[in-house]
Amino acid sequence: MTQPTTFLDCRGLSAALTVLRIKQTMIGRADCGLPIDVLVDETCCNAERVSASLTGESTDVQLFYCAETMPGVIAQGEAEGTAPRHV
């Protein structure tokens, strides 16, 4: 059985606005501790910046790239055998 998550669609938002949206979601959550899945596109391509901005948070956040808008990132990750990264 899979664990429930919160899903955010942050396509079209910059890295800074994506972090803001994630932090807004974290505030006052009844399901604190459950992961947040975030869909991003080419406007938020700096996962390291997002990760650094969320350091110290107690919630797992997973960034998912939109395959339709970023096929190059998806292809590169598959070719390199990149493991999923939790931020």
C-alpha positions as CSV (number, residue, x, y, z in Angstrom):
1,M,0.0,0.0,0.0
2,T,1.4,3.4,-0.9
3,Q,1.7,6.3,1.5
4,P,-0.6,9.2,0.8
5,T,1.1,12.4,-0.4
6,T,0.4,16.0,-1.1
7,F,0.8,16.9,-4.8
8,L,1.7,20.4,-5.9
9,D,1.7,21.6,-9.5
10,C,4.4,24.3,-9.7
11,R,4.9,24.3,-13.4
12,G,5.5,27.9,-14.5
13,L,6.9,29.0,-11.2
14,S,10.5,30.1,-10.6
15,A,12.7,28.3,-8.0
16,A,12.0,31.0,-5.4
17,L,8.2,30.8,-6.0
18,T,8.3,27.0,-5.9
19,V,10.0,27.1,-2.5
20,L,7.4,29.6,-1.3
21,R,4.6,27.4,-2.5
22,I,6.1,24.3,-0.8
23,K,6.6,26.2,2.5
24,Q,3.0,27.5,2.4
25,T,1.9,23.9,2.0
26,M,3.9,22.8,5.0
27,I,2.4,25.4,7.4
28,G,-0.4,24.0,9.4
29,R,-0.5,20.6,7.8
30,A,-2.5,18.0,9.7
31,D,-0.5,15.2,8.0
32,C,2.9,16.6,8.9
33,G,5.6,14.2,8.0
34,L,4.0,12.9,4.9
35,P,5.9,13.6,1.7
36,I,5.1,16.4,-0.7
37,D,5.4,15.7,-4.5
38,V,6.1,18.7,-6.6
39,L,5.8,18.9,-10.4
40,V,8.2,21.4,-12.0
41,D,9.2,22.5,-15.5
42,E,11.9,24.4,-17.2
43,T,11.3,27.6,-15.2
44,C,12.4,25.8,-12.1
45,C,15.4,23.8,-13.2
46,N,17.7,24.5,-10.2
47,A,16.9,21.6,-7.8
48,E,20.0,22.4,-5.7
49,R,18.7,25.9,-5.0
50,V,15.3,24.5,-4.0
51,S,17.0,21.8,-1.8
52,A,19.2,24.3,-0.1
53,S,16.2,26.5,0.7
54,L,14.3,23.6,2.3
55,T,17.2,22.4,4.5
56,G,16.0,21.6,8.0
57,E,12.4,21.0,7.1
58,S,10.9,17.8,8.6
59,T,8.9,16.9,5.4
60,D,10.2,14.9,2.5
61,V,9.8,16.8,-0.8
62,Q,10.2,15.2,-4.2
63,L,10.7,17.2,-7.3
64,F,9.3,15.7,-10.5
65,Y,10.2,17.1,-13.9
66,C,7.4,17.5,-16.5
67,A,8.5,15.1,-19.3
68,E,6.5,17.0,-21.9
69,T,8.4,20.3,-21.3
70,M,11.8,19.0,-20.3
71,P,12.6,15.8,-22.3
72,G,16.3,16.6,-22.2
73,V,16.5,16.5,-18.4
74,I,14.5,13.2,-18.4
75,A,16.7,11.7,-21.1
76,Q,19.9,12.8,-19.4
77,G,18.8,11.3,-16.0
78,E,17.8,8.0,-17.6
79,A,21.1,7.8,-19.6
80,E,23.2,8.5,-16.5
81,G,21.2,6.2,-14.3
82,T,20.4,9.1,-11.9
83,A,18.8,8.0,-8.7
84,P,15.8,9.9,-7.4
85,R,16.9,12.7,-5.1
86,H,14.8,13.7,-2.1
87,V,15.1,17.4,-1.2
